Amino acid sequence: MRAPRSGDEATAVCRAGIRVYVTRPGTVIVRLGHRAQGCVHLRKNYKEERRTTTENAATVATKKAVKRSDPVDWASYFWEKNDLGDERDAFLVMSSTLRFHRITTDALEIELKAHGLNLTDYLLLMTLELSENGTRLLSRLAKSLLLLATTITLATDRLENTGLVSRDAHPTDLRATYATITDEGRQFILTVTNALKEISFGLVGSTPVQQRKLLAAMTALRSAAGDVDPAA
């Protein structure tokens, strides 16, 4: 049987001969059989059904909205729906931070590749450029960049081979080695940095105000986590 239409005397007929009359919104009369001497009149209020239908529609709309939104909103919605308890915000911040890190890193690496560098090489050169005399111990570079000593050693090897960095032994500690940015390295890193400025260092679409707010928030979080830059 097709659904009866809203309005007076709208009628739908099924194969068994059941006639359904909608005499007014919310009231339905059902008559059984074509030749029945008596009529069975059933009246039912559909408010509860309409409420359920509205709630189901709202749920569907919410799910569609979540699908259209970003993955962090999606995670937030289902965190609450699945009743995962507290620390939701911490999880969402972690997820958002990692996603933004990947977005930023991808943008940087595309530009750096055009200059024959990877992100580690660039950060190593910039750390030397931003130091007092352009020189740092390899061990200090590793701590500053949160990288393994072997990773720093390999990066220094690459940069030394291209003439961007020189390496010198520590005068008293045979286990320690200094890395120093060369004049060629300073000129090169300036060129690369100017190119990265064109893409706002991967923060494409952000405003200076947003950048300052993000920097303040990240500084507070790093401080709370005990991230203190080692002495030069």
C-alpha positions in Angstrom: 0.0 0.0 0.0 1.3 3.4 -0.8 1.4 5.9 2.0 -1.8 8.0 2.3 -1.3 11.6 1.5 -1.8 14.4 4.0 -5.2 16.2 3.6 -8.9 15.4 3.6 -10.2 12.2 2.1 -6.9 11.1 0.6 -7.1 7.4 -0.2 -4.7 4.4 -0.7 -5.9 0.9 -1.6 -3.9 -2.3 -1.1 -4.3 -5.6 -2.9 -6.4 -7.0 -0.1 -8.9 -4.3 -0.4 -8.0 -2.3 2.7 -9.0 1.3 2.3 -7.1 3.9 4.3 -8.7 7.4 4.7 -6.8 10.3 6.1 -9.6 12.5 7.3 -7.4 15.1 8.9 -3.7 15.4 9.8 -2.8 12.8 12.5 -6.1 10.7 12.1 -6.3 7.6 10.0 -9.4 5.5 9.3 -8.9 1.9 8.0 -11.8 0.0 6.4 -11.3 -3.7 6.0 -12.9 -5.5 2.9 -15.0 -4.2 0.1 -18.3 -5.8 1.2 -17.9 -5.7 4.9 -21.2 -4.9 6.6 -19.5 -3.0 9.3 -16.4 -0.9 9.2 -13.5 -1.1 11.5 -12.3 2.4 12.3 -8.9 2.7 13.8 -7.7 6.0 15.0 -4.1 6.5 15.9 -2.1 9.5 16.9 1.1 9.7 15.0 2.9 12.2 17.2 5.3 9.6 18.7 6.1 8.2 15.2 6.7 11.7 13.8 9.0 12.4 16.8 11.0 9.2 16.1 11.1 10.0 12.4 12.4 13.5 13.3 15.0 12.1 15.6 16.2 9.6 13.0 16.4 12.3 10.4 18.5 14.4 12.8 20.8 11.5 13.4 21.3 11.0 9.7 21.9 14.7 9.2 24.5 14.7 12.0 26.3 11.7 10.5 26.3 13.4 7.1 27.6 16.6 8.6 30.3 14.7 10.4 31.3 13.0 7.1 31.6 16.4 5.4 33.7 17.8 8.3 37.3 17.2 9.0 38.6 14.0 10.6 39.1 15.6 14.0 35.4 16.5 14.2 34.6 13.0 13.1 36.8 11.6 16.0 35.1 14.0 18.4 31.6 12.9 17.5 32.3 9.2 17.8 34.4 9.7 21.0 31.2 11.0 22.7 28.9 8.6 20.9 31.0 5.6 22.0 31.3 7.1 25.5 35.1 6.8 25.8 35.2 9.0 28.9 37.5 11.9 29.7 40.7 13.2 28.0 38.8 13.7 24.7 40.3 17.1 24.2 43.8 15.8 24.8 43.2 13.1 22.2 41.8 15.7 19.7 44.7 18.1 20.2 47.2 15.2 19.7 45.4 14.1 16.5 45.1 17.7 15.2 48.8 18.4 16.0 50.0 15.3 14.2 47.8 16.0 11.1 49.0 19.6 10.9 52.6 18.5 11.3 52.1 16.2 8.3 50.5 18.9 6.2 53.3 21.4 7.1 56.1 18.8 6.5 54.7 17.7 3.2 54.6 21.3 1.9 58.2 22.0 3.2 59.6 18.8 1.7 58.2 19.5 -1.7 59.9 22.9 -1.8 63.1 21.6 -0.2 63.4 18.8 -2.7 63.7 21.4 -5.5 66.8 22.6 -3.8 68.3 19.2 -3.2 67.7 19.2 0.5 65.5 17.3 3.0 64.0 18.7 6.1 66.8 17.4 8.4 69.5 19.1 6.2 67.6 22.4 6.2 67.0 22.5 9.9 70.7 21.6 10.6 71.9 24.4 8.3 69.4 26.8 9.9 70.4 25.8 13.4 74.0 26.6 12.5 73.0 29.9 10.8 71.1 31.0 13.8 73.9 30.2 16.3 76.3 32.8 17.6 79.3 31.9 15.4 77.8 29.3 13.0 79.4 26.4 14.8 77.9 23.7 17.1 78.9 20.3 18.4 77.2 17.5 16.6 75.9 16.2 19.9 74.3 19.6 20.6 72.7 19.6 17.1 71.2 16.2 17.8 69.7 17.4 21.1 68.5 20.7 19.6 66.8 19.0 16.7 65.5 16.0 18.7 67.3 13.6 16.4 69.6 10.6 16.9 73.4 11.3 16.8 73.7 8.9 13.8 71.1 10.9 11.8 73.0 14.2 12.5 76.3 12.5 11.5 74.8 11.4 8.1 73.3 14.8 7.5 76.6 16.5 8.2 78.4 14.1 5.8 76.0 15.1 3.0 76.3 18.8 3.7 80.1 18.6 4.0 80.3 16.8 0.6 78.4 19.7 -1.0 80.6 22.4 0.6 77.8 23.8 2.8 79.3 22.6 6.1 82.8 22.0 7.4 83.7 19.6 10.2 86.4 20.0 12.8 87.6 17.9 15.7 87.2 19.2 19.3 90.6 20.5 20.5 90.5 18.6 23.7 87.7 16.0 23.4 88.6 13.4 20.8 85.0 12.0 20.9 83.4 15.4 20.0 83.2 17.0 16.6 82.1 20.5 15.5 80.1 21.4 12.5 80.4 24.9 11.0 78.3 26.4 8.2 80.5 27.8 5.4 80.1 31.0 3.5 78.6 29.1 0.6 76.3 27.4 3.1 75.1 30.8 4.4 74.3 32.1 0.9 72.6 28.8 0.0 70.4 28.7 3.1 69.3 32.3 2.5 68.1 31.4 -0.9 66.2 28.3 0.3 64.7 30.3 3.2 63.4 33.0 0.9 61.7 30.2 -1.2 60.1 28.8 2.0 58.8 32.3 2.9 56.7 32.1 -0.2 54.8 29.2 1.2 54.8 30.6 4.8 57.0 27.7 5.9 54.2 25.3 5.2 51.6 27.4 7.1 49.7 28.2 3.9 46.5 30.2 4.4 47.3 31.2 8.0 47.5 34.8 9.1 50.2 36.5 11.2 47.8 36.7 14.1 47.0 33.0 13.9 50.7 32.2 13.7 51.5 34.3 16.8 48.6 32.6 18.8 49.8 29.2 17.7 53.4 30.0 18.7 52.2 31.1 22.1 50.1 28.0 22.6 52.9 25.7 21.4 55.5 27.4 23.6 53.3 26.9 26.6 52.8 23.2 25.8 56.5 22.6 25.1 57.3 24.3 28.4 54.8 22.1 30.3 56.4 19.1 28.6 59.9 20.1 29.8 61.2 21.0 26.3 64.0 23.4 27.1 66.5 24.3 24.4 70.1 23.1 25.3 72.7 25.8 25.8 74.7 26.7 22.7 
